């Protein structure tokens, strides 16, 4: 886990369907509003090229990579593009260990304690609790109680600024945010407004924890 030391309550922007043409402006908005973890899911055309484009203008402390990573070949493609973040919707030990072996940050998706411990055994740096609509705060609290204390937990799915606090109280340490933040061809003003709302919610969490 020592490879992965994000700032408190990191927010991962899930940019499904991001095109290389949109990537510079989308990246600029996200970086300007404070996002430092960005993933481009690989199950849409142009994802690897979009990762390239995001990396060109990424701050030094940004962690950019891919989501929906399903195979070791996907991991290799992201590594070749310069990405360092590997996010999967499921627990695939071969993908996790391959990413970790190459110094990349692996955040696999899990929904049960069995999957969670399998992922950690394979070298996961944190756990994506997915889909969060099926893993409410009460379930996160139960999962947190049996995990190693330093395990980062990222609920993903249905996360909104107003429900982040309940998840944090249950033991979540960060979040993945998809359609509530970005959709293809989204209006730039609307996206900036959404990004600022999530960052304001994060700021409130930081103030409450201080």
C-alpha positions as CSV (number, residue, x, y, z in Angstrom):
1,X,0.0,0.0,0.0
2,X,3.0,2.3,0.4
3,X,2.9,3.2,-3.3
4,X,-0.5,4.7,-2.9
5,X,-0.7,7.8,-0.7
6,X,-3.5,10.0,-2.0
7,X,-4.7,13.1,-0.3
8,X,-7.6,12.6,2.1
9,X,-11.0,11.6,0.5
10,X,-9.7,11.5,-3.1
11,X,-12.3,11.7,-5.9
12,X,-11.7,9.6,-9.0
13,X,-13.3,11.0,-12.1
14,X,-14.6,8.2,-14.3
15,X,-14.6,9.5,-17.9
16,X,-16.5,6.9,-19.8
17,X,-16.7,7.7,-23.5
18,X,-14.1,10.5,-23.4
19,X,-12.7,11.1,-26.8
20,X,-9.2,12.4,-27.6
21,X,-10.8,15.6,-28.9
22,X,-12.6,16.3,-25.7
23,X,-9.8,15.2,-23.4
24,X,-7.8,18.4,-23.2
25,X,-10.7,20.6,-22.1
26,X,-12.2,18.0,-19.8
27,X,-8.8,17.4,-18.2
28,X,-8.3,21.2,-17.8
29,X,-11.7,21.6,-16.0
30,X,-11.0,18.7,-13.7
31,X,-7.5,19.6,-12.8
32,X,-8.5,23.3,-12.3
33,X,-11.2,22.3,-9.9
34,X,-9.0,20.0,-7.9
35,X,-9.4,16.5,-9.3
36,X,-6.1,14.5,-9.3
37,X,-7.3,10.9,-10.1
38,X,-8.8,10.3,-13.6
39,X,-9.7,7.1,-15.3
40,X,-10.9,6.5,-18.9
41,X,-12.8,3.2,-19.2
42,X,-11.4,1.1,-21.9
43,X,-14.8,-0.2,-23.2
44,X,-15.3,2.8,-25.4
45,X,-13.3,3.7,-28.6
46,X,-10.4,6.1,-28.3
47,X,-9.8,5.4,-24.6
48,X,-6.0,4.9,-24.8
49,X,-5.6,8.0,-27.0
50,X,-7.7,10.0,-24.6
51,X,-5.4,8.9,-21.7
52,X,-2.4,10.1,-23.8
53,X,-4.1,13.5,-24.2
54,X,-4.9,13.8,-20.5
55,X,-1.4,13.1,-19.5
56,X,0.0,15.9,-21.7
57,X,-1.4,18.5,-19.4
58,X,-1.7,16.6,-16.1
59,X,-0.1,18.2,-13.0
60,X,2.8,16.3,-11.5
61,X,0.6,15.0,-8.6
62,X,-2.1,13.6,-10.9
63,X,-2.8,9.9,-11.2
64,X,-4.2,9.1,-14.7
65,X,-5.1,5.7,-16.1
66,X,-7.9,3.4,-17.2
67,X,-11.1,1.9,-15.9
68,X,-12.8,-1.3,-17.1
69,X,-9.4,-3.0,-17.2
70,X,-10.2,-6.6,-17.9
71,X,-6.9,-8.3,-18.9
72,X,-3.2,-8.1,-18.5
73,X,-3.0,-7.0,-22.1
74,X,-5.2,-4.0,-21.1
75,X,-2.7,-3.2,-18.3
76,X,0.2,-3.3,-20.7
77,X,-1.6,-0.9,-23.1
78,X,-2.3,1.6,-20.3
79,X,1.3,1.3,-19.1
80,X,2.6,2.0,-22.7
81,X,0.4,5.0,-22.8
82,X,1.9,6.4,-19.6
83,X,-1.0,5.7,-17.3
84,X,-0.5,4.5,-13.8
85,X,-4.0,3.9,-12.5
86,X,-5.7,0.5,-13.1
87,X,-9.4,0.3,-12.1
88,X,-11.5,-2.8,-12.8
89,X,-15.2,-3.5,-12.3
90,X,-14.3,-6.9,-10.8
91,X,-11.7,-8.9,-8.9
92,X,-9.3,-10.4,-11.3
93,X,-6.1,-11.5,-9.4
94,X,-4.0,-11.7,-12.6
95,X,-4.8,-8.1,-13.6
96,X,-4.2,-6.9,-10.1
97,X,-0.9,-8.6,-9.6
98,X,0.3,-7.6,-13.1
99,X,-0.5,-4.0,-12.5
100,X,1.2,-4.0,-9.1
101,X,4.3,-5.8,-10.5
102,X,4.7,-2.9,-12.9
103,X,4.4,-0.2,-10.3
104,X,0.8,0.8,-11.2
105,X,-2.0,1.5,-8.7
106,X,-4.6,-1.3,-8.8
107,X,-8.1,-0.5,-7.6
108,X,-10.3,-3.5,-8.4
109,X,-14.0,-3.7,-8.0
110,X,-15.4,-5.9,-5.2
111,X,-18.8,-6.4,-3.7
112,X,-18.2,-9.1,-1.0
113,X,-15.6,-9.7,1.7
114,X,-14.4,-12.8,-0.2
115,X,-13.6,-10.7,-3.3
116,X,-12.1,-8.0,-1.1
117,X,-9.6,-10.4,0.6
118,X,-8.8,-12.0,-2.8
119,X,-8.0,-8.6,-4.2
120,X,-5.8,-7.6,-1.3
121,X,-3.9,-10.9,-1.5
122,X,-3.2,-10.2,-5.2
123,X,-1.7,-6.9,-4.4
124,X,-4.5,-4.4,-4.7
125,X,-3.7,-0.9,-3.3
126,X,-7.4,-0.2,-2.5
127,X,-10.9,-1.5,-3.2
128,X,-13.6,-0.1,-5.5
129,X,-16.9,-1.0,-3.8
130,X,-19.1,-1.5,-6.8
131,X,-21.9,-1.0,-7.5
132,X,-22.4,1.2,-4.5
133,X,-26.2,1.2,-5.0
134,X,-25.9,-2.4,-3.7
135,X,-23.4,-1.5,-1.0
136,X,-25.0,1.2,1.2
137,X,-23.2,2.8,4.1
138,X,-24.3,0.0,6.5
139,X,-22.6,-2.6,4.3
140,X,-19.5,-0.4,4.0
141,X,-19.3,-0.2,7.8
142,X,-19.4,-4.0,8.0
143,X,-16.8,-4.4,5.3
144,X,-14.6,-1.8,6.9
145,X,-14.7,-3.6,10.3
146,X,-13.0,-6.7,8.8
147,X,-10.5,-5.0,6.5
148,X,-6.9,-4.1,7.4
149,X,-7.2,-0.6,8.9
150,X,-5.3,1.1,6.2
151,X,-7.3,-0.3,3.2
152,X,-8.6,2.5,1.0
153,X,-12.3,2.0,0.2
154,X,-13.9,3.7,-2.8
155,X,-17.7,3.4,-3.2
156,X,-18.5,3.8,-6.9
157,X,-22.0,4.0,-8.4
158,X,-24.7,6.5,-7.5
159,X,-22.4,8.8,-5.6
160,X,-23.6,12.4,-5.2
161,X,-22.3,15.3,-3.2
162,X,-25.2,14.8,-0.7
163,X,-24.5,11.2,0.2
164,X,-20.7,11.2,0.5
165,X,-20.8,12.1,4.2
166,X,-22.8,9.0,5.1
167,X,-20.3,6.8,3.3
168,X,-17.3,8.5,5.0
169,X,-18.9,8.0,8.4
170,X,-19.2,4.3,7.6
171,X,-15.5,4.0,6.6
172,X,-15.2,5.1,3.0
173,X,-12.0,6.9,2.2
174,X,-12.6,8.1,-1.3
175,X,-15.1,7.9,-4.2
176,X,-15.4,7.2,-7.9
177,X,-17.7,9.5,-9.8
178,X,-19.1,8.8,-13.2
179,X,-22.2,10.1,-15.0
180,X,-22.9,12.7,-12.3
181,X,-19.7,14.4,-13.3
182,X,-19.0,13.6,-16.9
183,X,-20.9,12.3,-19.9
184,X,-19.8,12.5,-23.6
185,X,-20.4,15.9,-25.1
186,X,-21.3,17.4,-21.8
187,X,-21.6,21.2,-21.6
188,X,-18.4,22.6,-20.2
189,X,-20.2,24.9,-17.8
190,X,-22.4,22.1,-16.5
191,X,-19.3,19.9,-16.0
192,X,-17.4,22.6,-14.1
193,X,-20.5,23.2,-11.9
194,X,-20.7,19.4,-11.1
195,X,-16.9,19.2,-10.4
196,X,-17.1,22.1,-8.1
197,X,-20.1,20.6,-6.2
198,X,-18.2,17.4,-5.6
199,X,-15.1,19.3,-4.5
200,X,-17.2,21.5,-2.1
201,X,-18.6,18.3,-0.6
202,X,-15.0,16.9,-0.2
203,X,-13.9,20.2,1.4
204,X,-16.8,19.9,3.9
205,X,-15.6,16.4,4.8
206,X,-12.1,17.7,5.3
207,X,-13.3,20.5,7.6
208,X,-15.4,18.1,9.7
209,X,-12.4,15.8,10.1
210,X,-10.1,18.6,11.1
